[in-house]
């Protein structure tokens, strides 16, 4: 399947979902969803996966739902009135863990914004505990700080600290103590859907962004190698 860019009709389809957010509407327009959203996304994953192999030969890019593609349906338990997603996400990751807890190259889009990022966007308890143990190492903590500063110097954004207080047992007077309050480590940028987005050149455009973020993505990947996610309680692996 050749990737020739994302579809303007796909964004129009998402606009219609915003106005008619129901399973019934999606069922009636399933062909449009597959033609203008699902098929281009699959082709993008295949193409971007090949590009990212330049950086990460073992990258995981699987053009299937619940792999590199996310389900269009939201969790019905929490979204009775808006069961359909109006933002389309794509993730390509490195490592053998769960895709959302692996260091990834991620993007999502809706009719108004394209979001491109690298890292892990939310630490679940297991990875959060590992992260805090990992950055007890002075060199790792300093290295992460300088990488984040470099990301900001390149014009990328990083998330704000999630927690207000330094966890108990950690040095609040440390120069990089703010890192202990982080609940995720990633860099991101955004742009409005433009003409590049609707052509095959968007793959190269995103690849250049990922290339600029690569040092951070690799730092996070190294972190994930120290997390034993098979244990009921997180065990830090030195």
N, C-alpha and C positions, 0 to 999 in steps of 0.2 A: 504494500500500500504506500503510494507516494504522498508525502506531506507537501502541500502547496500553500500553507498558511491557515490560520484560523478563519472561520467564516463570519462575515458580517451578518448573515442570516442567523448564525448561532447566537450572536448578541441580541438580535431582535427576538429570537425565541426566548432568551432569558428575560428580556423585558416583558414579554407576554406572561411568563411564569410569575413575575412580580405582581402583575395585575390579576392573574387567575391561578393562584397557588392552591392546586388541589390535585389529588391523584387522578380524578376523573379527567381533568384537562390534559394531564400528561399522557394518559392512555389514549385519548383521542388524537394526540399529536406525537405519538411515539415515533413515527417515521421521521418527523422533523428532528426530534432529539437524536436519533441514530445517525441521520445524514449530516446534520450541521454541528453536533456536539461530539457524540461518541466516536464516530469514524475519524474526524480530524485529530481528536485527542490520541487515539490509538496510533495513528501515523506519526504524530509528534513524539510520542514516547519512543517509538522505534528509532526515529531519526536522532533525537537528543541522546538516547542511550548509546548510539554509535559514536557520537561526538564525545560524550563523557568518558568513554573508554580510553581516550587519550590521557585523561587525568587519572582515572581509576579503572584499571583493566578489569577488576572484579565487580564493577558496578551492577546493580540489580535494576533492570528496566523491563517490566513485564506489562504489556499493553492490555491488561484485563481489569475488570472491576474487582475491588478489594485487594488489588496489587498496586500498580502505579496509578490506577484510576480509582477515584472515589465514587461511592454510590450517589445517585442523584436524590435518593430519598433520605430525609432526616429521620432521626429516632422518633418514632410516633409517640413514645411515652412523654416527650417534652415538646412536641411540635404538632399539636392537633390542628391548629389553625394555619400552619404554614409547613406542610409535610415535604415540600419539594425545595431543594437547594437552588438558590439563584446565583451561587458562586461555584465555579468549577475548579476543583483542585487536581493537581498532578504531582506525584512524588517519585523520585528515583533515588535509591539509597545504597549505602555501603555497609556491609556487615551482615551477620546471620541472625540478628535480633529482630524484634518487631519493627516494622517499617517506621512507625511513629516514634520509636525510641532509638533509632539508628541515625547516624549522621547522614543527612540527605541534601539533595538539590530539589527544591520545591518551587512550585509556582501555582497561583490561582488567578482566575480572571472572572470578571462580571462585566456588565455593560459599561461600567464607569472607570474601572481600574484593573491594572495588571500588577500582581505582587510577585516578586522574585526573591528567593532567599536560600540560604545554605546554613546547615547546622541542625539543631533540634529545637523545635518551637515550644515544647512544653515537657519539662522533666516530671515523669511520674515518680512516686516515692522511691522506688528501687534505684532509679538512675540519679535522683536528687541526692540520695545518701552517698552514692558512689562519687558523684561530682564533688561533694563537700569534703570527702576523704581525699580525693585526688588533688585538690588544690591546697591541701595542707602542705604539700611540697612547695617550698618557696620558689623554685625555678619554674614549676608549672603555673603557679599563680602569676608570677611576673610575666611569663611568656604570654599567657592569655590576656593580661592587661594590655601589653604592647600590640598584640594582634587586634584587639578591639579598637584601640586607638588608631591603628592603621586603617581599619575598616571605616572609621568615621572620617579620617583624613581623605579617603577616596570618595567620600560623599554618600556612603551607605549609612543606614540607621541600625542601631542595636536596641533591644528591648530595655525598658526601665527595670530596675530591681523589683521583683515581685513581693518581697517580704520587707517589712519595715524595720525589723530588728535583726541584729547579728545572732545567729544560733548560739545557744549556750555551749560554752567550751571553746569558742573560737575567739581569737584576739581582735577586739574591736578597734585597737589602735594601730593595727597593721595598715601599711600604705594602700593596700589593695583590698581592704576588708569589705568594700562594697560588693565584691564578687561572691561573698558568702550569702548575700541576699538575693542572688539571681535565681529565678525559677526556670530559666531556659537560656541557652546560648546559641544565638544565630545572628546573622546580618541580613538586612533586606533593603530593597529599593522598590519603588512603585512608579508606574507611568500610566497615562491614559492610553487606551487602545488607539493605535495610530496605523498608518499605512503599512509599516513594517510588520505589524502584528498580523496582518492579513496576507502576508507573503511567506514563502519558505525561508526568507532571510531572518525571520524571528528566531529560528533555531540558533543561528550564528550569533545573533544579538544576545540571546540569553546565555549562550556558552561563554561569551566574553565576560559577562557579569559573574558567572560561576567561577571562571578562571581567576578573576580578581578576588573572589571570596575563598579561594581554595585553601589558603593557610588556615583559616578558621574552621572550615569543614574538616580538614585533616586533624586539627587539634581535638575537635569533638569526637572524631572517629577513634583517635587514640584513647580518649576517655572511655568510650563504650567498650573497649577491649578489656577494661578493668572491672566491668560490672557482670556479676554472675546472676543473670536474670532467671536461671533455672531454680534458684533457691527461693523459699517462701519469704525469708528475710534476706535483704540485700547483703551480700558478702563482697567486700572490696578485695579484688585480686591485685596484689602489688605487681 
